């Protein structure tokens, strides 16, 4: 008999805690959830601001790790930036307003390619994590950026100019009722990025609370990486 997929649902995957070492000498805690069958793609997730409780277990990312390996064949790589803490443990160092976090992002990308031997890597940022993605996830091996609720507080015009010239696809999910950047503001902010696809989410909020919003966000991720696995089921 089928059961609803609930916030607490954990579907089969091979899960392991990982340690990522930065070039400035810190150990970061993370987790990899790998499909038991063929990998359709891999995502590196950059979490919301730790000063507001953001971490690798922030609910969209935790649910992605719990569901997408089984439902879509997507390998999910998460980690705590410096000073951030989750059930897996606390990363060394201290929160640095997104500055020294550059070393965290670069180390995580290298870990994906050199340790996990990832073939197709997508970077997903949420809130603060979108700033880290736009500023530091520029490795040419990365296929695409996916931005959830970008606040655009520290990303500069120079950062956007890099991506406009680079040309790789970027998808931005903009909640209608976002606390920082609403759809019309986002259209203006991203007006020079012809490679950016903006998806306006009616009734959406910055934190994507509620199972319908989780399903929507995860479906948009799968649409980019493994479209043949849509629609995502709501029951198992």
N, C-alpha and C positions, 0 to 999 in steps of 0.2 A: 504494500500500500504506500502510495507516494506521501512524502512529508514536505511541508513548506521549508524553503531555505530561510533560516532565521538569523538574526544578528550573531548568535553564538555558533552557527553551523561551521564545522571544520571538515572539509572534504579531503580525500586521500592525496598525499604528495610526499615526497622525500624532503624532510625538513632538517636543517642543521644550523647550529649557531656558528658564526664566523667572527674572526678578528681581522680588522683592517688596520694597517700601520701607516701613519702619515709621514711625510718627509720631514716634519718638525718634531717627530718623536712621540706621537701619541698612539694609543691603542683604542680603536673604535669597535664597539660591539654591534653585530648585525645578525641577520638570518637570511638564509636562502631556502626558498620553497620551490622544488623542482618537480615537474610532472613525472609521473611514473611511466608515461608513454612518450611519444615524440614531442620535442620542444618546438613550438611554432614561433617563438620569439622570447626575448628576455627584457624585463623592465627593471631599471634602477630607480628607486623611489626616494625623493628628497622631501622630508617631512616639514610640517608647519613649524612656526617659531617656538623654540623651547621656552622662551620667556612667558608664553601663554599656555604652556603644557604640551606643545607639540613634540612628537617623538615618533619612532618607527612604528609604534602600535596605534597611532592616530587612526580613527576607526575605518576610514576608507582604505587605508593602506593595509591594515590588519585583515579586513574582509577580502581585499584583493589577494593577499597571500593565502587566505583560507579557502578561496574558491577558484581563482583563475587557473592554477596549475591543472586542476581536474576538469574544469568546465571548458577551458580554451587552450590547454597545452602551453600556457604562458609561464615561464620561470620568473619568479618574483624575488628581487634582491632588495632588502631593506637594511638600513643601519641608523644608529643614533649619531648625530653630529656631536662634536666635542661638548662635553658637559651634560648631554641629554641622557635620560634614563628611561628604561622600559622594563618589562618583565624579564627580558633577556640579560639585563644588566646596564651599567652606566658606562658611557664612553669617557675616557680620560680627558682632561683639559677643562676649559671654561668657555661658555658662550661668548662669542666675540662680535655680535651684531652683524654677522654675515661676512666678516672680513677674513679672519684666519680660517673660517669654514671653507675657504678656497682649497686648502690643503686636504680637507676631508673629502670634498667632491673629487678632486684629482686622484686621490688614493683609491677611492671607491671605484672609479672608472677603470683604473689600472687593474684592480683586483678582478673586476668583471672579465677583462680581456686576458689577463696573464695567469690568473689562478683558476677561474671558472671556465676559461676558454669559450666565452660567449661568442656566438656568430653574429646574431642580429640584436643590437642593443638599442632600446628606446629609453629615454630619460623622462620620468614623470615628476613634476614638481607640484606641490600643493602649498599655496599661500607663500610663506617665507621660502619654501623650497623652489617656487618658481623663479624667485630672484637669484637663488644659487644656480639654477639651471641656465638662465639667460646669461649670467655673468661668467660662469666657470665650466659649464658642460659643453665645451667647444671642440672636443676631440673629434677629428674627422671620421672616426670609425662609428660614431653614434649616428643612427639612422634618422631619428626624429625626436622632437621635444613635444610633450603633452603638458599643458599648463592648466591647473585647476585653481580657480579663484585667484588669479595673479593680482596682488595689491599694487605693484609697480611703485613702491616707495623708494627703493634704492637703485633700481635698474636705470641706467642713464641712456641718453639719446645715442651715445657712442656704442653702448651695448646693442641697442636695437639696430644701429647702422651695420654692425658686424653681421647680424642675422639676415638683414635685408640683402647684403652683398653675398653672404654664404649661400642662401637659397634653399637650404634644406627645409622640409616641411615642418611647420609648427601648428599644433592645434590648441586653441585656448577655449576652455569652458568657462563662460561668464555668467554667474547667477544674476537673475533679475534684481534681487534685493541684497546684493553684496554690500558689505560694510565699507569697502575700500574703492572698488572699481566696478561700476555698473556698465551695462552693455554699451550705451552711447559714449561714455567716457572711454571705454576700451576701443571702440571703433576709431575714435580720434587718436588715441595713443598709438595704435598699431597701423595707422593709415598708410605708412610707407613700407609696410611689410606685405608685399604681394604674395609671399609664400606662407602667410599665416591664415588659417581658417578659424574664424570665430564662431562658436556655437553659443547662442544665447539660450539660457535655461529658464523658462517661465517658472515663477514661484521659487526659484532656487535661492539659497542663502550660502554665505561664505563657508559654513561648516558642513554642508551637504547632509544634514541630519534627516533621518527617516529612511526606511528600507526602499521606498520608491526612488529616492535620490541616489542611494547606493547602487541600485540596479541600473539606473540611467548612466551614472559615471562609469561603472564597470563595462556596460555595453558599448559606450563610446570608445573606451580603451580597446576592447576586443574588435570593434569595427576597423580600427587602424592596423592592428597587429595580426589578427586571425579572423577576418570577416566570415569565413566559411563556418565558423563555430557559433554564429548567431542564428536565431535569438538565444540569449542565455535563459536557461530554464529558471523558474521560480520554485520548482519542486524537484525533489530527488527521490 
